[in-house]
Amino acid sequence: MAAALPLLAGCLVYERPPAPAATAPAGGGTVVVEENPPPPETEVVPPPPGPVTVWVWVPGAWEWRGRWTWVPGRWQMRPHPGAVWVPGGWVQHGHARVWVEGHWR
């Protein structure tokens, strides 16, 4: 039994119950991970598919999918003129990292 204890010291990942629909992240629950994500990947931003008054670059980010997985950035249409993308990110919350969803402002 004592020999197995080091194996239990790995990364803890769990999902909290979903928040109310108005504040729930796209995935449904809040993902909490007790392991820091790797540093951000370097991305080459391709030309926009149209005018930058309509299209905004949404940078890539690390997501937890049983392990850290890089989700590349993408061009996305603004929901309304003047909308600004606020990137999501992992923030420290106690001993865990919590994903805060990106959103339009």
C-alpha positions in Angstrom: 0.0 0.0 0.0 2.8 2.5 0.9 4.4 1.8 -2.5 1.3 3.0 -4.2 1.1 6.4 -2.4 3.5 8.2 -4.9 1.2 7.2 -7.7 -1.7 9.0 -6.0 0.2 12.3 -6.0 -0.7 13.2 -9.6 -2.9 15.8 -11.0 -6.4 16.3 -9.6 -9.1 17.2 -12.0 -12.8 17.5 -11.4 -15.8 19.3 -12.6 -18.0 21.4 -10.3 -21.8 21.4 -10.8 -22.9 23.6 -13.7 -23.6 27.2 -12.9 -26.9 28.8 -13.8 -27.5 28.9 -17.5 -26.7 32.7 -17.7 -23.1 32.2 -16.4 -22.4 28.5 -17.3 -19.3 28.0 -19.5 -19.8 26.5 -22.9 -18.7 23.1 -21.6 -21.4 23.1 -18.8 -19.3 23.1 -15.6 -16.3 24.8 -14.2 -13.1 22.8 -14.8 -10.7 22.8 -11.9 -7.2 21.4 -12.4 -4.4 21.2 -9.7 -1.6 21.3 -12.4 -0.5 24.4 -14.2 -1.0 24.5 -18.0 2.2 24.6 -20.1 3.3 28.0 -21.4 1.1 29.3 -24.3 2.1 28.1 -27.8 3.4 30.6 -30.3 0.8 31.1 -33.0 1.2 32.6 -36.5 -2.0 34.6 -37.0 -3.2 34.1 -40.6 -4.8 37.0 -42.5 -8.5 37.6 -41.5 -11.2 36.2 -43.7 -12.7 39.7 -44.1 -12.4 43.2 -42.7 -11.0 43.4 -39.1 -14.0 45.7 -38.2 -16.0 42.4 -38.5 -13.5 39.7 -37.6 -11.5 39.3 -34.4 -8.6 36.9 -33.7 -9.4 34.7 -30.7 -6.1 33.4 -29.4 -5.5 29.7 -28.7 -5.5 28.3 -25.2 -4.7 25.2 -23.2 -7.8 23.0 -22.4 -7.9 20.1 -20.0 -9.1 17.0 -21.9 -7.8 14.3 -19.6 -4.4 16.0 -20.3 -3.4 19.5 -21.5 -4.4 20.0 -25.1 -3.6 23.1 -27.1 -6.7 24.5 -28.9 -5.4 26.8 -31.7 -6.6 30.3 -32.2 -9.3 31.3 -34.8 -10.9 34.2 -36.5 -14.4 34.9 -35.2 -17.1 37.4 -36.3 -17.9 40.1 -33.8 -21.5 39.7 -32.4 -22.0 43.5 -32.9 -20.0 46.5 -34.1 -17.3 47.5 -31.6 -17.4 44.2 -29.6 -14.1 43.3 -28.0 -12.9 39.7 -27.2 -11.7 39.2 -23.6 -9.6 36.1 -23.7 -10.2 33.2 -21.3 -7.5 31.9 -19.1 -6.5 29.8 -16.2 -6.5 31.6 -12.8 -5.2 30.4 -9.5 -8.0 29.6 -7.0 -6.6 28.2 -3.7 -4.4 25.2 -4.7 -6.2 24.7 -8.0 -6.3 26.3 -11.5 -9.8 27.4 -12.7 -10.7 28.1 -16.3 -12.4 31.5 -16.8 -14.2 31.5 -20.2 -13.4 34.1 -22.8 -16.3 36.4 -23.6 -17.4 39.3 -25.7 -17.5 42.8 -24.1 
